[in-house]
Amino acid sequence: DALKLAEKYDAIERVRLGSLEPDHITDDMIDELGKLSKLCPQFHISVQSGCNGVLKAMNRHYTAEDYINLCHKLRSTFSDATITTDILVGFPSESDDDFKTTVEFAKKVSFEKVHVFPYSVREGTKAANMEQLTKHIKESRAAELSTITEEIRREYLKQQIGKTVEVLFEVSKDGYTEGYTKNYTPVRVFTQENYQGEIKQVAIKNAVNDYCEGEII
């Protein structure tokens, strides 16, 4: 796990966790992770829905309130923590009100990034035998939620302007170098220098599209 990895590889610069299940993250785990100086404070925690009725139908073992409390704990424990997630819309039992509840949930959590998916039938599952929503409903809900969560992300990126951050650069091409901060904010620097694989201090000057622009200092 992440704790053993950090103890074993002292030379590594950063430890980044993969996808996490919300009901697997305990208070003790948060406390232990908080002791790791090299841990990147970016947490991808799939929620699937912000409506408790839909979560129950999906056989999820947590509630929207549990998830919100978990986000509060992570953001209070880790400085500049970002939380990203997956949300599935158009599950067979999802009503218009259920979808609206998920939209309000996403706004309340204020995710730094959301991957939105329309539900698709998986043969052999219990949901496959339920009455399905139309393709139009599923796609329109996905489009609406994507628009809302993308705006939340743009606002988050704008809030990074003026900050000085540490960036690990991964790509260098076509007159720019691009990488990520510890909390997985994408940053692009326009330069002919190749900083791929290097960590640099960057002053954030602007936010465009899905990334921030900055200058190496």
Helices and strands as residue ranges (DSSP letters): H 2-8, E 19-20, G 22-24, H 27-33, E 42-45, H 52-57, H 64-77, E 82-89, H 96-109, E 113-118, G 126-129, H 135-158, E 164-173, E 176-180, E 186-190, E 199-208, E 211-216
